[in-house]
Amino acid sequence: VCSSDLRVIGIRTSVRLLIISVIHSNTFYIVMKVTHIFWSLGFGGIETMLVNIANAQAEAGSEVSVLIINELYEQSLVNSLDKRVNLVFLNRKKGAITPWFIVRLNRILERSKPDVIHLHRSDLYHFVWGKKLKSKVCITLHALPKGLVRREGVMHIVWRKIKKRSVLYSNVVDMDRIPHVFTISEVVQKTLYDNYGVESTVVCNGIVTSCFVSRPKTMPKGQLRVVMVSRLEHDKKGQDLLIRAAAALQGTVTVDFIGIGSSMEYLKQLTAELHAETYVRFLGKQTQDYVAAHLTDYDLFVQPSRWEGFGLTVAEAMAAGVPVLVSEGQGPAEVTQGSRYGWLFANGDADDLQRQIVFIKENYGEAMTKADEAKDYVRNTYDVSVTARAYLQEYEKIVCGCSKS
């Protein structure tokens, strides 16, 4: 703790900012009250990350709360939260136009008096009365920035509805007003600054690496078994590229897609048009536990995203010892350190994706060696304990006034 600033931040906060030395691991954790806020707790990268961070911070000794606004959650995620994490639901109906959840939200924050309010989407900042609460407010941008910093006015929204156009999606609303901004990768950090002029601190996402069953060091038997775990949104995630590559390989590979999303019907139709139904399967929504246990069933993990801020599932596959193939120039390539811990193909190019799959299949011994090195790397770099500790250290800087971003 910045000892010279303790008199400034107050007795209540300074007492909680204890540093507990852990002698056997030579690490330390900062203990404070943290409240994470998000809209829902359904299956998704942000929700999974939120649960893992909250659990790790509670394990580190901090007093952690997770406040979910909408009446939307997956019971398996609720069950996976550490019992020490205080989970609060406001039970707002998704899309409901009501101010009462805002009042209740701030009453809860007033009573709990957290040191840090950690938002996981920027549009939530509009509902938090930060100055009155005297809590430090921060935000994590979990994806590449997109949309407008300023909210669309009522007349713009009405005009869009008249024209039957959707309201513009934005994950950067009010981002320039939030005092402390975190980004999940250098790609997201650079894009946020270049496009919006907003500075941020990188804290990489993390996973519970110990949960993933390791793939045995065996060569593929017959067909190369390929898997992708992601929301089915082909314009962003690129599932159509993988289907085209698999169809061109005429049954020498099988592909399983784990996840649901708006592109499900389109991707199934594309699979049928390319006559690839016998070796392309859609397994639907699966739990974290299922993914952790079954990545080991596959020979190759592919993330063909056209644009992607990080690539949490890529890190998961690496933790399971599965070779990974990702698109160039995006967050997943940052996770793999380029071609050091994985394989790359030209972004948006289904033909190059096909060629790289063939190369990995024909050089699988090399792929296993690289996957083994990747497993050690991801466990030391992207374990959620590393992420949680990094956030706690950044919270300390924020609370004692040592950081402005």
N, C-alpha and C positions, 0 to 999 in steps of 0.2 A: 504494500500500500504506500502511496505517496504520503509519508508521515507529516510533511510540512503542510499538507492540505487537509488534515483530519479536522482541524478546528473550523474549516470552511464548510465541509460537507455535513457536519453535525454529528452529535454523539450517537444517535440511533443508527445511522448508516455506518459510521466508523467502527462501532462495536461489531456489526455483522461482517465487516470486511476483514475477517480473520484469515490468516494464511496458515493452513494446516500442513506441516511438513510430513511427507511420507518417506521415512528414512530408507525403507527397503527398495524403493523405486526411484529415489532422488527426484521426485516430482512434487509439485504443490498445487493446491486448489484454492480458489478464492470463494469464500462462502458469502452469499448474499441472497436477497429475495428477488426472484425473476418471474415475470408473468409473460408467457407466450400467448399471442392472440392470432387466430386464423378463422376463416369462415366455416370450414367443415373438417371432418375427420374421416373422409372416405379414402378409397385406394387411390394413391397418387404419389408422385415423387416428393412433393412438399410435405404431405401428411406423414409419409414414412420417415422423412428426415426429421420432422418435428418431434415425433414419438421417440426416435433414437437420441436426439439431442437432450430432450427433457429427461429421459431415463439416465443418461450419462451425467448430466448436471446434478441430478438428485443423488446419484451414486457418489459424486464428488463432495456431497454434503450441503449443497445449496438448497434453499427453500424454493421449490419450483411449482408453478401453477400453469395449467394449460386452459385457456378460455376459448371455447368454441361457440360461435355465434349462431349458426344455422342448425336446424333440427335434421342434421344429415351426418351420419357416422356409420362406420363398419364396426361391428361388435368385436371382431378379432383384433382390430387396432386398439380399441378400448381395453381389451383384456391384456394386451401386451405392454400397457403402461405400467411403470413401476408403482407400487402401492404408495410410495412416498410422494408421488406427484399428485397434486390437487387438481382434479379435472372438473371443470365447470361448463355446463351447457346453458346457453341463453334460450335455446329452443325456438328461435325465430323461424318462421316458414320461409323457405328459400324464395326470394323474389318479392316478399311481402313489403308493402310500403307502410312502415310504421316507425315512429321515433322511439318507441318504448324500450327497445333493446339498447338504444344508445344511453338512455338514462340508467338502465339497470347495469350496463357495462361499467359506467363511470362510478356508480355507487359501490360496485364490487371493488374497483380499483382504489377508491377512496378509503374503504375499510381495510383492505389488505396492505396498502402503502408499499408497493414493490419498489425496490431500488431501481430496477430496469424493467421497462415494458418493451418486449421484443415482438414487433409486428412481422408477419410473414407474407403480407401483401400491402402495397402502398396505399390502396384506397381505404384501408382501415384507419389511416392517420386522421382522416376527416372526422372520425367519431370519438377520438380520444382527447379529453380535455387535459393535455399534458401540463400546461402552466399551472392550472389549479391543483393538479395532483402532485406537482413537484418531483415527479419521477423522471428519470432519463429515458427518452424514447429512441429506439433504433429500429432498423428495418433490414431484412435480408432480401435481396433480389435473387430469386431462385431460377431465373431463366434469362435469356437474352432480352434486353429492353425493347419494348414495342409500344407504339401509340403516342398519345398526347400527355404532356405533363399537366396541363390545365384541364379541368373537367369541362365537358360539353354543357352548355347552358340548357335550360328547360326548352327554349324555343328550337334549338338545334335537335334535341331529342324528339320533340313533337314533329318537326319537319321530317326527320328520318322515318318515323312511324307512318306519317302520311304517305311518304314515298315508298313505304314497305322495305325500308333498308334497316339493317341492324345497327345498333349503337356501336361506335368504334371501340374495339377492345384495347385496353391499355393496362400495362403492369407498372407504369411509371407515374401515375397520377400523384401529384403532390410530392414527388420524389425529391425535388430541389428544396422543399421546405422541411423535410425530416432531418433532424440534427445529425444523426449518425447512420451512415449507410454501409452495409456489408454486401459484398458480391461473392458468388460461389466459385468463381474462376477468373483467371486473368483475361480470358476472352470476354466475359461479361463485364468486367471492370473497364476494359478498354473501350468497348462499345458504348457503355453508359457515359463515359467521359467524352468520347468523340462525338456522339450524337446529341447529348443533352448537357454537357458541361458539368456533370455531377461527379464529384470525387467520392471514392469509396475505399474500403479496406477489404482485401480478399481473405475470406475464411472458407477453405474448401469444405465441401460436403463430406460426410463420413458414413460408414456402415459398420454394423456389428460383424467384424470379420470372422469371429470365432463361430458364428452360426452356420457358416457355409461348409457343406460336406465337400471334401477334396476329390477331384476327378482322379481315378487311377491312371498310372502312367502306362497306358496301353494304346496300341494303334487302333484306328477305326476298323470295324469289321464290315466290309461291304460298303454300303452307302455312308457318306459323311453326314452325321446328324447335326443339324444347325438349329439354333434357337435364337429368338429375339424376345426380350421382355420389355414392353413399352405400351403406352396408350396408343390405340390405333387411330393415328392422325397422319395419313400418308404425306400430305403436303409438307409437314414438318419432319416427321419421323422417317419417311422414306421406305415404308414397307413395300410399296409397289416396285421399287428397284430390286428388292430381294426376291420378290415373286417372279419378276422377269428373268433375273439371273438363274433362279432355280428351274424355271421352265426351259431355259436354253440348255441347261445341263442334263435334261432328259432323264431324270430319275437317278442320277449318280449321287444326288444329295436329297435329304428330306429336310423340311423346314417346319418348325413349330412356332406359332406366334402366341405368346402369353400376354393377355391384356384385352381390354374392351375400348370402344371409342366410336366416334362419329363416322369413321371410314370403314367400319366392319362390312357393310353390305357392298360397298364399292370394291373392297379387296377380295371378297368372296366371288363377286362377279368377274373381276379380272382373272382370278385363279381359274374359273370355269372357262373363260374365253381362251386362255392359254393352255387348256387341257392339262392342268397341273394338280387336279384334285387328289390324285393318288399319293402325292408326296408333299403337299402343303396342307397343314392342319391349323385350325384356330381353336386353341384350348380355353379361351375366355379368361375371365377374372380368376386369379389364384392368390392365395394368401402369401405373406412374407415367408412363413414357415415352409410352404410348399416349394417356393422358388429356391430357398436355401438348401432344401433337401434334394431337389431334382436337377439343378444345373449340372451336377455330376453325370447325368445321363447323356450329355451331349459332347460332341467333339469340337464344336466351334460356336462362338457367340458373335453375332453380327449386329452392329448398330449403324444403319445406313442413313442417319439423319441428314437432312439438307441443312438444317440449322438447329443447334443444340447448345445450351449454356454449360452443361457439365457432363452428365452421363453416369448417374448413380448406378444403373444396372450394369454398366461396363466394369465399374470397380467391383461389383458383386461377382461377376463372372471371373474376374482376375483373382479374387479371393478364393474362388472354388478351383483354381488351377485350370480353367478352361481357356484355350487360346481365343483371342478376340480380334475382330476385324472391324474397323470403324472408318467413317468418312474423314477426309482431310479438312483441316482448317476450322474445326469446331471444338466444343468442349471435350468430347470424348477423346480426341487426339491429344489434348492436354493431359488427360488422365493416363494415357498410354505413353506419354513422353515421346510423341511421334511414333516412330517405328521401333523404339527401343524395347517396349514391353508389349507391343501388339503389331498389327498389320494395318496398312492404310490403303484406301482406294480413292480415286478421284471423285469428289463430291458430285452427286447427281448422275453419275455415269454407271448404268447397269452393266454395260459391257466390261468395264474395268473391274467392277465388283465380281462379275463372273470369273474373270481371269485370276483375280486374287484368291478366290475360293479354290479354283483348280490348283494354283500354286501351293496353297497351304495343304491341300489333300495329298499332293505329290511329294511334299517335303515335311511330312508330319513329325518326323523326329526333331527337326529344327523348331517346329511349332511348340512341341512339348517342352523343350529346353527353355524357350522364351517364356512360356506360360509359368514355368517353375520359378523363374526369376521375378516375373510379374507378381506372383503370389506373395513373395517376401516383401516386395516393394509396396504393394497396396496395404499390407498389414501394418507396415511402419509409417505409412503416409496418410492413409485414408480411413483408418479406424475411427469410429465415432468418439472414442475417448480423446483422440487428438483434437477433433473438431470442438468438442465440448470444452476442453481445457483452453483452446484458443479463444473461444467466445468469452469465457470467464475472465481471461486476462484482458480482453478488449473492454469488457464491462468495467473492470477495475479502472482502466484509463478514463473511461467516460465519466464514471461517478466522481473520481477525484480531480477531474478537469485536466487530465494529461493528454487528452486526445480531442481533436476537433472534427474528425471524420470517421 
